[in-house]
Amino acid sequence: QVQLVESGGGLVQPGGSLRLSCTVSGLTGSISTMSWYRQAPGNQRELVAVITSATGSANYADSVKGRFTISGDNANNTVYLQMNNLKFQGTAVYYCYARVYSGGYYWASWGQGTQVTVSS
């Protein structure tokens, strides 16, 4: 069974930086894409960034372009989210999401989430 474990969340001041990590275990197929989503209190979960494993191509939500960077370590089935110049609006639970190809099907898995709080 595929499991995703996130780490790296915490409390940071506005303008500060954090790096989130997400490692996939129990993988029997190949990772197609890995993404980071976030959900602030009272809001819907939103896509922050996505990376295609085979090409390294990345896409970002407009709200984080130029400040966040998603990167992957395919050898270790790990994806990172470097978050710079964090704003108050960045306060949310951040979730890792993996789309895995195995046995002729695509499967989706979510991590448990890691809290990021931006506060002075």
Secondary structure, DSSP 8 states (H G I E B T S, - for coil): --EEEEE--EEE-TT--EEEEEEEES--SEEEEEEEEEE-TTS--EEEEEEETTT--EEE-TTTTTTEEEEEEGGGTEEEEEE-S--GGG-EEEEEEEEEEETTEEEEEE---EEEEE--
